Amino acid sequence: MRDATRLKVVHRQRVLRHGDAEPAPSFVRGAHPTRVLASAADGWQRLLETEYESVVISSWMTAALARLAAPLDLLGAFGRVVEDEIRHVDVCAQMVDALGGQPLVPSGALPPLPGGLERDSESEFETVSGLVGFFCVFEFLSALVFHQALEAAADELPRWALGEIHRDEAFHGAFGFEAARHFVPAWSEDRRVRLARRVEAEVARFEQRLGGPLPAEAALAPLSPEVTALEQLGLLSPPHLLTTFYAGVAGQLVPRLLELGIPVELKVDLARSDS
């Protein structure tokens, strides 16, 4: 539910970025085939669910960092991430509405906050590993994917929505790397190797979420008219999602992780990233 209490005034101020956000453009539903609209509404609903998951995780992570006595500037930055992710859910809900769907917020079990959060504890390792996996992998690579989707989108409304989300996602990965820099370099080699294996698993999970691994022939197959129409409404096809992902992992993610002292061993098909 949106605008359900008197706090809607505060929420709307945040969604509109205190008046700095551009208003949502109009959308002519009749200009698109019914089947494409239904598929697009489903696609944006899935994005809504992903962004809502980010609300839960970033809120959890901010609380965990506070219990680890992280610096206030780090906590302040992560507080902004929570606000950003709530805004993204609202933007996705506006897209689902415009496309003729019914936006729904998923309900599910929340991740438990680990106890005994102290520096150099196992709980610290679990928390920071989760932070690196979510922010340095998922948020960092998501920003690249949203940028590619923005480039492909043709209709003004999805371009507006993607622009609002990408604007924030581009910073969230940077916040994650800076937070990790506060903890990881001082860890033992054993801990950093354990972290590397966790990161590799998260990268594989992100690939699967995008529909991968991508067969080589799929990267070369022409897109159907319906898939092209969905890309124009802001929803990239798996081949385009995955080629952006492979290029981002090889060219940007791996070097940044190695700079942090995380000895990842990630191999991607560079030929696919150039497709």
Number of C-alpha atoms within 10 A of each C-alpha: 9 9 11 7 9 8 9 12 11 11 19 16 13 17 21 15 13 11 11 10 13 12 10 16 13 10 14 11 12 9 8 12 11 13 10 17 22 14 17 25 25 17 18 25 24 17 18 27 19 16 23 22 20 23 21 15 20 23 17 18 22 22 16 22 21 14 15 17 13 16 12 11 10 17 19 11 16 22 16 14 22 20 16 25 26 20 24 27 25 22 23 26 25 19 26 25 15 17 24 14 19 14 22 13 15 12 9 7 5 10 9 7 13 13 10 12 20 13 14 13 11 14 18 21 21 14 20 22 20 18 23 24 23 24 25 25 23 20 23 25 26 24 21 19 23 24 19 19 26 24 15 19 22 16 17 16 21 25 21 21 21 24 18 20 24 22 14 18 27 18 16 26 22 15 20 23 20 14 24 19 14 14 16 21 14 12 13 10 14 9 15 21 16 15 23 23 15 17 25 17 14 18 20 13 14 20 18 13 12 18 14 17 15 20 10 13 9 13 19 11 9 9 14 8 10 13 18 17 21 21 23 21 29 28 26 24 16 19 25 21 22 25 21 23 25 24 21 19 21 16 13 13 20 18 13 14 19 13 11 17 17 22 18 20 11 16 11 13 13 14 12 21 20 11 13
